[in-house]
Protein backbone atom coordinates (compact mmCIF):
# COMPACT_ATOMS: atom_id res chain seq x y z
CA UNK A 1 0.00 0.00 0.00
CA UNK A 2 2.96 2.35 0.32
CA UNK A 3 2.72 3.31 -3.33
CA UNK A 4 -0.98 4.20 -3.19
CA UNK A 5 -0.40 7.81 -2.33
CA UNK A 6 2.09 8.44 -5.11
CA UNK A 7 -0.22 6.77 -7.61
CA UNK A 8 -3.10 8.76 -6.21
CA UNK A 9 -1.22 11.98 -6.77
CA UNK A 10 -0.45 11.02 -10.36
CA UNK A 11 -4.04 10.04 -11.03
CA UNK A 12 -5.58 13.14 -9.55
CA UNK A 13 -3.51 15.29 -11.88
CA UNK A 14 -3.97 13.03 -14.89
CA UNK A 15 -7.73 12.68 -14.60
CA UNK A 16 -10.37 15.39 -14.54
CA UNK A 17 -11.92 14.76 -11.16
CA UNK A 18 -14.34 11.96 -11.94
CA UNK A 19 -13.28 12.17 -15.58
CA UNK A 20 -14.84 14.58 -18.02
CA UNK A 21 -16.19 11.77 -20.15
CA UNK A 22 -17.66 9.85 -17.27
CA UNK A 23 -19.25 12.68 -15.32
CA UNK A 24 -20.49 14.99 -18.08
CA UNK A 25 -24.16 15.72 -17.74
CA UNK A 26 -24.57 13.67 -14.59
CA UNK A 27 -25.18 16.36 -12.01
CA UNK A 28 -28.00 17.94 -13.93
CA UNK A 29 -29.70 14.59 -14.28
CA UNK A 30 -29.71 13.67 -10.60
CA UNK A 31 -32.92 13.47 -8.61
CA UNK A 32 -33.36 16.02 -5.87
CA UNK A 33 -32.56 13.49 -3.15
CA UNK A 34 -30.08 11.43 -5.11
CA UNK A 35 -30.91 8.29 -3.19
CA UNK A 36 -34.59 7.63 -3.73
CA UNK A 37 -36.29 5.33 -1.26
CA UNK A 38 -32.94 4.11 0.02
CA UNK A 39 -32.20 7.21 2.07
CA UNK A 40 -31.18 6.43 5.64
CA UNK A 41 -32.05 2.75 5.31
CA UNK A 42 -31.02 0.58 8.25
CA UNK A 43 -29.74 -2.98 7.95
CA UNK A 44 -32.49 -5.40 7.05
CA UNK A 45 -33.15 -8.74 8.71
CA UNK A 46 -34.18 -10.33 5.42
CA UNK A 47 -32.41 -13.19 3.71
CA UNK A 48 -28.86 -12.41 2.66
CA UNK A 49 -28.26 -12.30 -1.07
CA UNK A 50 -25.28 -12.44 -3.40
CA UNK A 51 -23.70 -9.06 -4.11
CA UNK A 52 -20.67 -7.38 -5.67
CA UNK A 53 -17.84 -5.51 -3.98
CA UNK A 54 -15.74 -3.32 -6.28
CA UNK A 55 -12.31 -2.18 -5.17
CA UNK A 56 -8.80 -1.35 -6.23
CA UNK A 57 -7.55 -3.24 -3.17
CA UNK A 58 -8.28 -6.59 -4.81
CA UNK A 59 -6.04 -5.61 -7.75
CA UNK A 60 -2.95 -5.03 -5.59
CA UNK A 61 -0.62 -7.77 -4.40
CA UNK A 62 -0.05 -6.03 -1.06
CA UNK A 63 -3.72 -5.89 -0.08
CA UNK A 64 -5.46 -8.67 -2.00
CA UNK A 65 -4.72 -11.51 0.46
CA UNK A 66 -6.00 -9.59 3.48
CA UNK A 67 -9.00 -8.07 1.74
CA UNK A 68 -9.83 -11.32 -0.02
CA UNK A 69 -9.84 -13.18 3.29
CA UNK A 70 -12.27 -10.63 4.73
CA UNK A 71 -14.60 -10.94 1.76
CA UNK A 72 -14.51 -14.74 1.97
CA UNK A 73 -15.18 -14.65 5.71
CA UNK A 74 -18.29 -12.51 5.29
CA UNK A 75 -19.53 -14.57 2.36
CA UNK A 76 -19.17 -17.83 4.27
CA UNK A 77 -20.85 -16.40 7.34
CA UNK A 78 -23.82 -15.19 5.32
CA UNK A 79 -23.87 -18.10 2.89
CA UNK A 80 -23.59 -15.85 -0.15
CA UNK A 81 -21.27 -15.33 -3.08
CA UNK A 82 -19.44 -12.02 -3.28
CA UNK A 83 -18.22 -10.98 -6.71
CA UNK A 84 -15.11 -8.80 -6.55
CA UNK A 85 -14.61 -6.72 -9.70
CA UNK A 86 -11.40 -4.74 -9.38
CA UNK A 87 -9.40 -2.19 -11.32
CA UNK A 88 -6.00 -0.64 -10.92
CA UNK A 89 -6.22 2.55 -8.87
CA UNK A 90 -5.44 4.76 -11.85
CA UNK A 91 -8.35 3.31 -13.84
CA UNK A 92 -10.71 2.54 -11.00
CA UNK A 93 -12.82 5.65 -10.72
CA UNK A 94 -13.53 6.13 -14.40
CA UNK A 95 -14.34 2.44 -14.86
CA UNK A 96 -16.65 2.32 -11.85
CA UNK A 97 -18.34 5.58 -12.82
CA UNK A 98 -19.11 4.31 -16.29
CA UNK A 99 -20.51 1.05 -14.90
CA UNK A 100 -22.69 2.81 -12.34
CA UNK A 101 -24.02 5.32 -14.84
CA UNK A 102 -24.84 2.50 -17.24
CA UNK A 103 -26.68 0.49 -14.60
CA UNK A 104 -24.11 -2.30 -14.86
CA UNK A 105 -22.97 -2.23 -11.24
CA UNK A 106 -24.74 -2.41 -7.90
CA UNK A 107 -23.33 -3.33 -4.51
CA UNK A 108 -20.52 -2.15 -2.25
CA UNK A 109 -17.60 -0.14 -3.61
CA UNK A 110 -14.33 1.18 -2.23
CA UNK A 111 -13.97 4.93 -2.68
CA UNK A 112 -11.24 7.48 -2.07
CA UNK A 113 -12.47 10.29 0.19
CA UNK A 114 -11.45 12.82 -2.48
CA UNK A 115 -14.03 11.35 -4.85
CA UNK A 116 -17.02 11.42 -2.50
CA UNK A 117 -18.79 14.54 -3.78
CA UNK A 118 -18.34 13.76 -7.45
CA UNK A 119 -19.38 10.13 -7.10
CA UNK A 120 -22.43 11.07 -5.03
CA UNK A 121 -23.52 13.30 -7.92
CA UNK A 122 -24.29 10.16 -9.92
CA UNK A 123 -27.43 9.85 -7.80
CA UNK A 124 -27.08 6.08 -7.34
CA UNK A 125 -25.69 5.85 -3.80
CA UNK A 126 -27.67 4.82 -0.76
CA UNK A 127 -27.78 7.07 2.26
CA UNK A 128 -26.08 4.89 4.87
CA UNK A 129 -27.06 6.95 7.92
CA UNK A 130 -28.99 4.04 9.39
CA UNK A 131 -26.02 1.73 9.00
CA UNK A 132 -23.72 4.27 10.64
CA UNK A 133 -25.87 4.76 13.74
CA UNK A 134 -24.59 3.19 16.93
CA UNK A 135 -21.43 1.74 15.41
CA UNK A 136 -19.03 4.02 17.26
CA UNK A 137 -17.41 5.75 14.30
CA UNK A 138 -15.49 8.88 15.24
CA UNK A 139 -17.04 12.19 14.25
CA UNK A 140 -14.15 13.00 11.91
CA UNK A 141 -14.52 9.63 10.21
CA UNK A 142 -18.26 10.01 9.69
CA UNK A 143 -17.81 13.48 8.21
CA UNK A 144 -15.42 12.03 5.65
CA UNK A 145 -18.31 10.07 4.16
CA UNK A 146 -20.93 12.82 4.25
CA UNK A 147 -22.08 14.83 1.25
CA UNK A 148 -24.88 17.39 1.49
CA UNK A 149 -26.11 15.96 4.78
CA UNK A 150 -26.19 12.34 3.59
CA UNK A 151 -23.91 9.53 4.73
CA UNK A 152 -22.93 8.32 1.27
CA UNK A 153 -20.06 6.20 2.55
CA UNK A 154 -19.01 4.37 5.69
CA UNK A 155 -15.46 5.26 6.79
CA UNK A 156 -13.07 2.34 6.31
CA UNK A 157 -9.71 3.91 7.07
CA UNK A 158 -9.34 7.62 7.80
CA UNK A 159 -6.26 9.70 8.50
CA UNK A 160 -4.75 12.86 7.06
CA UNK A 161 -1.79 14.17 5.12
CA UNK A 162 0.13 15.55 8.07
CA UNK A 163 3.61 16.56 9.16
CA UNK A 164 5.86 13.58 9.93
CA UNK A 165 8.98 14.28 11.99
CA UNK A 166 12.30 12.68 12.86
CA UNK A 167 12.51 13.19 16.62
CA UNK A 168 16.26 12.52 16.73
CA UNK A 169 17.03 15.30 14.24
CA UNK A 170 14.71 17.69 16.07
CA UNK A 171 16.51 16.96 19.33
CA UNK A 172 19.91 17.55 17.71
CA UNK A 173 18.64 21.01 16.72
CA UNK A 174 17.58 21.68 20.31
CA UNK A 175 13.89 21.29 19.53
CA UNK A 176 12.12 19.55 22.39
CA UNK A 177 8.57 20.51 21.42
CA UNK A 178 7.38 20.99 17.82
CA UNK A 179 6.28 24.50 16.96
CA UNK A 180 2.61 25.39 17.14
CA UNK A 181 2.72 28.68 15.20
CA UNK A 182 4.05 29.62 11.77
CA UNK A 183 6.68 31.98 13.19
CA UNK A 184 7.97 29.40 15.65
CA UNK A 185 7.94 26.75 12.92
CA UNK A 186 10.13 28.89 10.68
CA UNK A 187 12.53 29.48 13.57
CA UNK A 188 12.78 25.74 14.13
CA UNK A 189 13.45 25.13 10.44
CA UNK A 190 16.36 27.55 10.67
CA UNK A 191 17.69 25.67 13.70
CA UNK A 192 17.54 22.46 11.70
CA UNK A 193 19.35 24.06 8.76
CA UNK A 194 22.11 25.12 11.12
CA UNK A 195 22.92 21.44 11.70
CA UNK A 196 24.56 21.49 8.26
CA UNK A 197 25.50 18.37 6.37
CA UNK A 198 23.10 19.16 3.55
CA UNK A 199 20.06 18.55 5.75
CA UNK A 200 16.81 19.82 4.23
CA UNK A 201 14.80 21.06 7.21
CA UNK A 202 11.38 20.48 5.64
CA UNK A 203 10.91 18.34 2.52
CA UNK A 204 7.86 20.28 1.43
CA UNK A 205 6.41 19.67 -1.99
CA UNK A 206 7.94 21.95 -4.60
CA UNK A 207 7.51 19.91 -7.79
CA UNK A 208 4.44 20.96 -9.76
CA UNK A 209 2.86 17.50 -9.67
CA UNK A 210 2.63 17.70 -5.87
CA UNK A 211 2.27 21.42 -5.26
CA UNK A 212 -1.38 21.03 -4.37
CA UNK A 213 0.08 20.63 -0.86
CA UNK A 214 0.29 24.44 -0.80
CA UNK A 215 -3.49 24.59 -0.42
CA UNK A 216 -3.43 23.54 3.22
CA UNK A 217 -0.95 26.33 3.93
CA UNK A 218 -3.22 28.85 2.18
CA UNK A 219 -6.01 27.72 4.50
CA UNK A 220 -3.66 27.98 7.46
CA UNK A 221 -2.98 31.61 6.55
CA UNK A 222 -6.73 32.25 6.47
CA UNK A 223 -7.93 31.72 2.90
CA UNK A 224 -11.05 29.53 2.67
CA UNK A 225 -10.16 28.74 -0.99
CA UNK A 226 -13.88 28.52 -1.80
CA UNK A 227 -16.57 30.79 -0.38
CA UNK A 228 -19.96 29.80 -1.74
CA UNK A 229 -19.73 30.18 -5.50
CA UNK A 230 -16.53 32.20 -5.38
CA UNK A 231 -12.91 31.08 -5.45
CA UNK A 232 -10.99 33.17 -2.92
CA UNK A 233 -7.51 32.29 -4.16
CA UNK A 234 -5.83 35.59 -4.89
CA UNK A 235 -6.97 37.06 -1.59
CA UNK A 236 -4.47 38.53 0.86
CA UNK A 237 -4.20 35.30 2.85
CA UNK A 238 -3.36 33.08 -0.13
CA UNK A 239 -0.80 35.60 -1.39
CA UNK A 240 0.78 35.77 2.06
CA UNK A 241 0.98 31.96 2.21
CA UNK A 242 2.74 31.70 -1.14
CA UNK A 243 5.06 34.58 -0.25
CA UNK A 244 6.03 32.69 2.91
CA UNK A 245 6.56 29.47 0.95
CA UNK A 246 8.80 31.33 -1.49
CA UNK A 247 10.84 32.67 1.43
CA UNK A 248 11.35 29.15 2.76
CA UNK A 249 12.43 28.12 -0.74
CA UNK A 250 14.87 31.00 -1.22
CA UNK A 251 16.37 30.49 2.25
CA UNK A 252 16.99 26.78 1.71
CA UNK A 253 14.50 25.68 4.33
CA UNK A 254 12.67 23.69 1.64
CA UNK A 255 14.28 22.33 -1.53
CA UNK A 256 13.61 22.26 -5.29
CA UNK A 257 12.10 19.31 -7.17
CA UNK A 258 10.53 17.54 -4.20
CA UNK A 259 7.38 15.45 -4.52
CA UNK A 260 5.95 12.85 -2.13
CA UNK A 261 8.21 10.05 -3.36
CA UNK A 262 11.32 12.22 -3.12
CA UNK A 263 10.33 13.42 0.35
CA UNK A 264 9.95 9.84 1.54
CA UNK A 265 13.37 8.97 0.18
CA UNK A 266 14.98 11.98 1.85
CA UNK A 267 13.32 11.11 5.15
CA UNK A 268 14.36 7.46 4.91
CA UNK A 269 17.97 8.56 4.34
CA UNK A 270 17.94 10.96 7.28
CA UNK A 271 18.36 13.95 4.97
CA UNK A 272 15.23 15.78 6.10
CA UNK A 273 13.60 16.23 9.48
CA UNK A 274 10.01 16.93 8.41
CA UNK A 275 7.79 15.99 5.48
CA UNK A 276 4.09 15.63 4.61
CA UNK A 277 2.51 12.18 4.39
CA UNK A 278 -0.28 9.90 5.53
CA UNK A 279 0.54 7.21 8.13
CA UNK A 280 0.35 4.54 5.44
CA UNK A 281 3.63 5.86 4.04
CA UNK A 282 5.58 4.83 7.12
CA UNK A 283 6.05 1.18 6.15
CA UNK A 284 7.76 2.01 2.87
CA UNK A 285 9.95 4.68 4.43
CA UNK A 286 11.13 2.37 7.19
CA UNK A 287 11.71 -0.53 4.80
CA UNK A 288 13.94 1.57 2.52
CA UNK A 289 15.94 3.25 5.28
CA UNK A 290 19.50 2.25 6.20
CA UNK A 291 18.64 3.36 9.76
CA UNK A 292 17.16 0.26 11.38
CA UNK A 293 15.88 2.37 14.27
CA UNK A 294 14.06 4.94 12.13
CA UNK A 295 10.61 3.60 13.05
CA UNK A 296 11.24 4.50 16.69
CA UNK A 297 12.27 8.02 15.70
CA UNK A 298 9.24 8.76 13.53
CA UNK A 299 6.64 11.00 15.10
CA UNK A 300 4.14 13.65 14.00
CA UNK A 301 3.09 17.18 14.77
CA UNK A 302 -0.03 19.23 14.30
CA UNK A 303 0.29 21.71 11.45
CA UNK A 304 1.38 25.09 12.84
CA UNK A 305 -1.24 27.84 12.91
CA UNK A 306 -0.98 31.50 12.01
CA UNK A 307 -2.16 32.76 15.39
CA UNK A 308 -1.88 30.95 18.70
CA UNK A 309 -5.22 29.38 19.53
CA UNK A 310 -6.27 28.74 15.93
CA UNK A 311 -7.31 25.21 15.00
CA UNK A 312 -4.72 23.40 12.86
CA UNK A 313 -5.74 22.76 9.26
CA UNK A 314 -5.24 19.17 8.10
CA UNK A 315 -6.23 17.54 4.80
CA UNK A 316 -8.26 14.37 4.93
CA UNK A 317 -6.94 11.07 3.60
CA UNK A 318 -8.71 7.75 3.53
CA UNK A 319 -11.09 5.22 2.03
CA UNK A 320 -14.86 4.80 2.25
CA UNK A 321 -17.17 1.93 1.41
CA UNK A 322 -20.25 3.10 -0.47
CA UNK A 323 -23.32 1.17 -1.58
CA UNK A 324 -24.70 1.56 -5.08
CA UNK A 325 -28.43 0.83 -5.08
CA UNK A 326 -29.70 -2.22 -6.95
CA UNK A 327 -29.53 -6.00 -6.71
CA UNK A 328 -27.88 -7.20 -3.50
CA UNK A 329 -27.61 -3.71 -2.03
CA UNK A 330 -29.10 -4.66 1.35
CA UNK A 331 -26.50 -7.35 1.98
CA UNK A 332 -23.81 -5.12 0.49
CA UNK A 333 -24.74 -2.53 3.11
CA UNK A 334 -24.37 -5.09 5.89
CA UNK A 335 -20.97 -6.01 4.46
CA UNK A 336 -19.90 -2.36 4.37
CA UNK A 337 -20.95 -1.94 7.98
CA UNK A 338 -19.12 -5.08 9.11
CA UNK A 339 -15.96 -4.35 7.13
CA UNK A 340 -15.64 -0.84 8.52
CA UNK A 341 -16.87 -1.15 12.11
CA UNK A 342 -16.45 -4.72 13.39
CA UNK A 343 -13.63 -4.34 15.90
CA UNK A 344 -12.02 -7.72 15.26
CA UNK A 345 -12.09 -7.20 11.51
CA UNK A 346 -10.77 -3.63 11.54
CA UNK A 347 -7.94 -4.47 13.94
CA UNK A 348 -6.95 -7.44 11.79
CA UNK A 349 -6.82 -5.09 8.80
CA UNK A 350 -4.70 -2.64 10.80
CA UNK A 351 -2.27 -5.29 12.03
CA UNK A 352 -1.62 -6.56 8.50
CA UNK A 353 -1.72 -3.35 6.46
CA UNK A 354 -1.16 -0.53 8.95
CA UNK A 355 -4.35 1.27 7.93
CA UNK A 356 -5.94 3.15 10.87
CA UNK A 357 -9.47 2.06 11.84
CA UNK A 358 -12.36 4.49 12.22
CA UNK A 359 -14.26 3.50 15.37
CA UNK A 360 -13.65 4.68 18.90
CA UNK A 361 -13.48 1.09 20.14
CA UNK A 362 -10.76 0.10 17.69
CA UNK A 363 -8.80 3.32 18.11
CA UNK A 364 -8.92 2.88 21.89
CA UNK A 365 -7.72 -0.72 21.75
CA UNK A 366 -4.37 -1.88 23.09
CA UNK A 367 -3.28 -2.74 19.55
CA UNK A 368 -3.58 0.90 18.51
CA UNK A 369 -2.38 2.42 21.76
CA UNK A 370 0.86 0.47 21.68
CA UNK A 371 1.53 1.78 18.18
CA UNK A 372 2.47 5.24 19.38
CA UNK A 373 3.05 6.57 15.87
CA UNK A 374 -0.52 5.84 14.76
CA UNK A 375 -2.04 6.74 18.11
CA UNK A 376 -0.25 10.09 18.28
CA UNK A 377 -0.96 10.89 14.63
CA UNK A 378 -4.67 10.26 15.20
CA UNK A 379 -4.76 12.55 18.23
CA UNK A 380 -2.56 15.32 16.82
CA UNK A 381 -3.45 15.37 13.13
CA UNK A 382 -6.43 13.26 12.07
CA UNK A 383 -8.64 14.80 14.74
CA UNK A 384 -8.73 18.05 12.71
CA UNK A 385 -8.77 16.52 9.23
CA UNK A 386 -11.28 17.87 6.71
CA UNK A 387 -11.92 17.48 3.00
CA UNK A 388 -10.12 19.84 0.67
CA UNK A 389 -12.68 22.49 -0.43
CA UNK A 390 -11.96 21.86 -4.13
CA UNK A 391 -12.99 18.21 -3.92
CA UNK A 392 -16.65 19.11 -4.24
CA UNK A 393 -16.09 19.98 -7.90
CA UNK A 394 -15.75 17.33 -10.64
CA UNK A 395 -12.90 19.40 -12.11
CA UNK A 396 -10.93 19.52 -8.85
CA UNK A 397 -7.81 17.89 -10.32
CA UNK A 398 -7.66 20.53 -13.06
CA UNK A 399 -8.07 23.21 -10.40
CA UNK A 400 -5.19 21.80 -8.38
CA UNK A 401 -3.03 21.72 -11.49
CA UNK A 402 -3.76 25.36 -12.33
CA UNK A 403 -2.84 26.41 -8.80
CA UNK A 404 0.28 24.24 -8.72
CA UNK A 405 1.58 25.66 -11.98
CA UNK A 406 1.20 29.20 -10.69
CA UNK A 407 2.92 28.40 -7.40
CA UNK A 408 5.73 26.76 -9.36
CA UNK A 409 6.10 30.00 -11.32
CA UNK A 410 6.51 31.88 -8.06
CA UNK A 411 9.13 29.48 -6.74
CA UNK A 412 11.32 29.74 -9.83
CA UNK A 413 10.96 33.52 -9.89
CA UNK A 414 8.96 33.98 -13.08
CA UNK A 415 5.88 35.44 -11.37
CA UNK A 416 5.05 37.41 -8.26
CA UNK A 417 2.86 35.79 -5.59
CA UNK A 418 0.15 38.39 -6.14
CA UNK A 419 -0.01 38.01 -9.92
CA UNK A 420 0.28 34.22 -9.82
CA UNK A 421 -2.48 33.79 -7.25
CA UNK A 422 -4.73 36.17 -9.17
CA UNK A 423 -4.32 34.01 -12.27
CA UNK A 424 -4.80 30.81 -10.28
CA UNK A 425 -7.99 32.13 -8.73
CA UNK A 426 -9.38 33.19 -12.08
CA UNK A 427 -8.60 29.77 -13.58
CA UNK A 428 -10.35 27.97 -10.73
CA UNK A 429 -13.33 30.31 -10.98
CA UNK A 430 -13.72 29.46 -14.66
CA UNK A 431 -13.57 25.74 -13.91
CA UNK A 432 -16.20 26.17 -11.20
CA UNK A 433 -18.54 27.56 -13.83
CA UNK A 434 -17.71 24.96 -16.47
C-alpha positions, 0 to 999 in steps of 0.5 A: 500500500505504500505506493498508493499515495504516489499513484493517487497523486499522479491520477488526480492530476492526470484525470479530470476529477471523476473524468470529463467523459464519465461525469459529463451531464450527470449532475443535472440529471440527478434526482433532488434526493439522489438516493430515492427510497434508500435514504437512511435505510437501516440494515435489514433482517431479510435473507442475505443475497449475493452481491458485488464488492468493487475495489482497487484493493483486490487488484494489488498484491499487497492488499489482495490476500488480506482483503480477499480473506475478509470478503470470503469470511463474510460470504461464508458467514452469510452463505452468499457469493461475493463478486469482486470486480477490481481495477488498478487505482489509476483506472478505478474511478472512471471504470466504476463511474461508467458502470454505475451510470450504465446500470451495470454495477450495484453493490458495495464499492471502495472509494477514495475520500477525495471522490465522494462529492463527485461520485455522489452526484451520480445519484445512485448511492444509498444514504447509509445513515442508518447503517452508521448509527450506533457503530461508534465511528469517530465524528471526523470519520463520519464526516469524511463520508458525508455529502450534502447531509447524507452519509454516502459512505461508511469510513473504512480507514481515515487519516490525514496528510500531516507533518511527519517528523524525525525526533532525533534530528529535532533533538539535535537542533535543540527542539524539544517541542514541535512549533505550534505557530508559523513563526515558531515553525520557521525558527525551528526550520532555521535551527535544523538548517544550522545542523549542516551536512546538507540537511533539508529542514522540511521536505515540502512539496515543490515539484508541480505534480505535488504542489497542491500541498500548498493549499493547506498552507493557504487555508492555514494563513486564512484563505477559505479557498472557496466561499460559496460560488466564489474562489478566494484564491488571490486574496491577501491570505493566499498571497501571504501563504505563497510569499512565505513558501517562497521565502522558505524556498529561497532560504533553503528551508525547503528544496527544489524538485521535491514530490511525495516520493522524493520526500519519503526517500529523503526522510528514509535517508535521514536527509530531512527532518520533516515531510508531509505524508499519511501514516500509510507511508511509514512502512515504505519509508522504514523498509527503505531506510539504512537506519534500522531504528528509524521507526522508533524516531518517527513522530508527527506534529499538528500543522502550525497555525498563524495565530496561537489558539487557531485550529490546525488545518489538516487535509483528509486522507482515507477510504470509504465503502459506499453502496450503489443501489440495486440487486444485492444492495441490502447485503452489500450494506451489511458487508460495508458496515461489518468491514468498517466497524467490526472491531475484530475485523478492523484491527486485523486489517490494521495489524496486516496493512497498517491502515488506521481504523475508524471506530472509537473502540478500535482506536482505543484498543491496546493494539492501537495504543501500543503503536504510538506513531498511529495513536499520536498521529490520530490525536494530533493530526487526524482529529482536525482533518477535513476534506479539501474544499476543491474536492466538491467539484468534478474538475478539482484535479484541473483546479489543483493543477492550475494552482500548482503551476502558478505556485511553481512559477513563483518558486522559480521567480517567473511570477510574483505571488500576487499576480500568480495567485490572481491568475490561479484564482481566475482559472479555478473560478472558470472551472467552477462555472464549467 
